[in-house]
Amino acid sequence: SNQRIYTDRKPHWEKPLLVLNLLNEMKESDELMWVDTDTIVMREDVSPKGVLQSDSDIGFCADKAETPFNTGVFIARPNNRVKKFLKDVIDCGPMSNIRYHDQSRICERMPHHPDMKVQMLPIEWNYAGCTDWARIGCADPIIQAFHGWPRDKAIKKMAVLMGLEQPVAEVETFGPKPVLCFPCMTYVNVDE
C-alpha cells in the first residue's frame, strides 16, 4: 500500500494499521507474514507455513538493540488476541524520543497482553547483524535484513544479492517520501 493514513506519525506507523486491517479480512485458519522492504527473501524454496507453532499467536525474531524483538519480519494469526494487541499498539501510538517507532511500542505493550502467546522465530527468518543478538551467525538465511544500514549501502548490497550489477532505480511518490523502485523490490527510506 502507498496510502498514508497518519499525518502525525512516522511512516512506520502504517505497518500495524495495515496488518490489523489485513487480519480483520482473513479467516482464523490463515497466517499473515509481514516482511519489511529493507529485506531480501534469499530462499524461496522454504515456506513460512508451519514456522509459527500451532499454539502461538505471533512470532518475531530476537533483536539485540533496545527492544527484545525485531518487527521487520513477523508471522501472526488473525485471532482476537493479536487484533486486540495491535489495536492497543495503535491506540497508544508513538513513544517520545524512541528510534524504533512501532517496534518499540510493540515490545512495550507485549507484557500488557499476557494471554497472547509470543514465539521467538529462528534467526534465519530475519537475519541481520543487528538481530544476531547471540552472535551465532547464519550461514543460510531465508530472509536477509538490512535494518539500520545506511540507505545507499543497503540498496547496493540488496541489488548485488538480487543479481543486479547496478541498481537501476526510478523514483515514485509515497506521500512526502521518495520510493526507490528496483525490478522485484521497493525500498522505502523513511528516515530522510
Number of C-alpha atoms within 10 A of each C-alpha: 7 9 9 14 13 12 8 8 14 14 21 17 20 18 18 21 17 14 17 18 12 12 21 14 9 14 11 12 8 12 20 17 15 15 18 19 16 21 22 22 17 17 13 9 8 9 9 14 12 8 14 22 14 8 10 16 21 24 23 23 24 23 21 15 13 13 16 18 22 23 25 20 21 22 22 22 23 22 19 14 17 21 19 14 19 19 15 17 23 19 9 12 15 20 13 7 7 12 11 18 18 24 23 20 19 23 17 14 15 17 10 11 14 10 11 19 15 19 20 15 20 15 23 19 24 31 27 22 18 17 22 19 16 10 10 8 15 15 8 11 19 22 20 23 28 25 20 12 14 10 17 10 11 18 21 15 14 22 19 13 14 17 10 14 10 10 18 11 13 11 11 12 10 16 13 9 15 16 19 19 16 18 12 7 15 17 18 18 16 14 10 7
